[in-house]
Amino acid sequence: MIVDSAAKKLEASGGILDLSTGLDKLQGRWRLIYSSAFASGSLGGLRPGPPTGRLPLTLGQVFQRIDIVGREFDNIVSLQIGTPWPLPQIEVIATLAHSFELVGRASIRIIFERTIVQAAGSLSELPPIDLPRLPDFLSPPSSVRSGDFEVTFVDDDFRITRGDRGELRVFLKS
């Protein structure tokens, strides 16, 4: 709760945020430095996903790349996938590509578009794989493929968001 308390103080100091006139502050690449969802040991805040300890994955760095002109919002995740001994772990970079829209003055809605997986480490010469999308008639509606979060603080170097699952996320511009 120390991070949450510090975030609340910073949010209060920033005043009312209006991204309709300051959306350009989101532009760029942001490194996730704290997520209450990951700190809880699951993958999802108040609506938890699978426990992270049971998956053969090690989560590495997480970034968000935001392009305000193209309305693109990518979550970029470094993963190490466990393999049976004596094989080395497989390293990949997964890019979860989203479009985004401003909803209200400080809320963002992201809508999942596709996933691209790129091998890293010793396999980095392999081409990226654009995971196939389900046909439209099998695809879930955009309301299921979307998530909302509120940007509660942003300056040139630092961003705080609070998600629709109750998670707190803190980012540094990278």
C-alpha positions as CSV (number, residue, x, y, z in Angstrom):
1,M,0.0,0.0,0.0
2,I,3.0,2.3,0.1
3,V,3.0,2.7,-3.6
4,D,-0.8,3.4,-3.7
5,S,-0.4,6.0,-1.0
6,A,2.5,7.7,-2.8
7,A,0.5,7.6,-6.1
8,K,-2.5,9.2,-4.4
9,K,-0.4,12.1,-3.2
10,L,1.1,12.6,-6.7
11,E,-2.4,12.4,-8.3
12,A,-3.7,15.0,-5.8
13,S,-0.8,17.4,-6.6
14,G,-1.4,17.2,-10.3
15,G,-4.9,18.6,-10.3
16,I,-7.7,17.7,-12.8
17,L,-6.3,16.0,-15.9
18,D,-7.9,16.8,-19.3
19,L,-6.4,14.6,-22.1
20,S,-8.7,16.2,-24.7
21,T,-6.3,19.1,-24.7
22,G,-3.2,17.2,-23.6
23,L,-3.2,13.9,-25.3
24,D,0.3,14.5,-26.7
25,K,1.6,13.9,-23.2
26,L,0.9,10.2,-23.7
27,Q,3.0,9.9,-26.9
28,G,6.0,7.6,-26.7
29,R,7.3,4.5,-25.1
30,W,6.6,3.9,-21.4
31,R,8.2,1.3,-19.1
32,L,6.0,-0.3,-16.5
33,I,7.7,0.0,-13.1
34,Y,4.8,-1.1,-10.9
35,S,1.5,-2.9,-11.3
36,S,-0.7,-3.8,-8.3
37,A,-2.0,-6.7,-10.5
38,F,1.4,-8.3,-10.7
39,A,2.2,-7.5,-7.1
40,S,-0.9,-9.5,-6.1
41,G,0.5,-12.7,-7.7
42,S,-2.1,-12.9,-10.4
43,L,-2.6,-11.3,-13.8
44,G,-5.6,-9.1,-13.3
45,G,-6.5,-7.0,-10.2
46,L,-10.0,-7.4,-8.9
47,R,-10.8,-9.9,-11.7
48,P,-7.7,-12.1,-11.4
49,G,-6.4,-14.1,-14.2
50,P,-4.3,-17.3,-13.7
51,P,-1.9,-17.4,-10.8
52,T,1.5,-16.4,-12.2
53,G,3.3,-19.1,-10.2
54,R,1.7,-22.0,-12.0
55,L,2.6,-20.9,-15.5
56,P,5.9,-22.0,-17.1
57,L,6.6,-18.3,-17.8
58,T,8.9,-15.6,-16.4
59,L,7.7,-12.1,-17.0
60,G,10.4,-9.6,-18.0
61,Q,10.1,-6.0,-18.9
62,V,6.7,-4.5,-19.9
63,F,6.4,-1.5,-22.0
64,Q,3.6,0.5,-23.6
65,R,4.1,2.2,-26.9
66,I,1.5,4.9,-27.6
67,D,1.1,6.6,-31.0
68,I,-1.5,9.3,-30.6
69,V,-1.6,10.1,-34.3
70,G,-2.3,6.5,-35.4
71,R,-4.4,5.9,-32.3
72,E,-2.2,2.8,-31.6
73,F,-1.6,1.5,-28.1
74,D,0.8,-1.5,-27.9
75,N,1.6,-3.5,-24.8
76,I,5.0,-5.1,-25.3
77,V,6.0,-7.9,-23.0
78,S,9.2,-9.8,-22.6
79,L,8.7,-13.4,-21.6
80,Q,10.9,-16.4,-20.9
81,I,9.2,-19.7,-21.5
82,G,10.3,-22.7,-19.5
83,T,11.4,-25.8,-21.4
84,P,12.4,-29.3,-20.3
85,W,16.0,-29.8,-19.3
86,P,18.5,-29.6,-21.0
87,L,16.9,-27.2,-23.4
88,P,17.5,-23.5,-22.7
89,Q,14.5,-21.2,-22.0
90,I,12.9,-19.6,-25.0
91,E,12.8,-15.8,-24.9
92,V,10.1,-13.9,-26.8
93,I,8.7,-10.4,-27.1
94,A,4.9,-10.4,-27.4
95,T,3.3,-7.3,-28.7
96,L,-0.4,-7.0,-28.0
97,A,-1.6,-4.4,-30.4
98,H,-4.6,-2.2,-29.6
99,S,-6.4,0.8,-31.0
100,F,-7.5,3.4,-28.5
101,E,-9.9,6.1,-28.0
102,L,-10.4,8.9,-25.5
103,V,-13.5,8.4,-23.4
104,G,-14.2,11.4,-21.3
105,R,-11.5,13.8,-20.1
106,A,-9.0,11.3,-18.7
107,S,-10.2,7.8,-19.6
108,I,-8.7,5.7,-22.4
109,R,-10.4,2.7,-23.9
110,I,-8.1,0.2,-25.7
111,I,-9.5,-2.4,-28.1
112,F,-7.4,-5.5,-28.8
113,E,-6.5,-5.9,-32.5
114,R,-3.7,-8.6,-32.8
115,T,-0.7,-10.3,-31.2
116,I,2.8,-10.4,-32.7
117,V,5.4,-12.7,-31.2
118,Q,9.1,-12.1,-31.9
119,A,11.7,-14.6,-30.8
120,A,14.6,-13.0,-28.8
121,G,17.9,-14.1,-27.5
122,S,19.6,-16.9,-29.5
123,L,16.5,-17.2,-31.7
124,S,16.2,-13.5,-32.6
125,E,16.9,-14.2,-36.3
126,L,13.6,-15.9,-36.7
127,P,10.9,-13.7,-38.3
128,P,8.0,-12.4,-36.1
129,I,4.8,-14.4,-36.1
130,D,1.5,-12.5,-36.4
131,L,-0.9,-14.7,-34.6
132,P,-4.0,-15.4,-36.7
133,R,-7.2,-13.6,-35.8
134,L,-10.4,-15.4,-35.4
135,P,-12.9,-14.9,-38.3
136,D,-15.2,-12.0,-37.5
137,F,-18.2,-14.3,-36.9
138,L,-16.1,-16.2,-34.2
139,S,-14.5,-13.1,-32.7
140,P,-15.8,-11.8,-29.4
141,P,-17.4,-8.4,-29.6
142,S,-15.2,-5.4,-29.0
143,S,-16.6,-4.9,-25.5
144,V,-14.9,-8.2,-24.5
145,R,-11.7,-7.3,-26.3
146,S,-11.5,-3.9,-24.7
147,G,-10.4,-2.4,-21.4
148,D,-10.7,1.0,-19.9
149,F,-8.3,2.9,-17.6
150,E,-8.1,6.4,-16.2
151,V,-4.9,8.4,-16.5
152,T,-4.7,10.0,-13.1
153,F,-1.3,11.7,-13.5
154,V,1.0,12.4,-16.4
155,D,4.0,14.7,-16.9
156,D,7.0,14.5,-19.2
157,D,8.6,11.5,-17.4
158,F,5.9,9.8,-15.3
159,R,2.4,8.4,-15.7
160,I,-0.1,6.8,-13.3
161,T,-3.2,4.9,-14.4
162,R,-6.0,3.1,-12.6
163,G,-7.7,0.4,-14.5
164,D,-11.2,-1.0,-14.8
165,R,-10.1,-4.0,-12.8
166,G,-8.9,-1.9,-9.9
167,E,-5.3,-2.1,-10.7
168,L,-2.8,0.7,-10.2
169,R,0.0,1.1,-12.8
170,V,3.0,3.3,-12.7
171,F,5.1,4.1,-15.8
172,L,8.4,5.9,-16.6
173,K,9.0,7.4,-20.1
174,S,11.8,5.4,-21.7
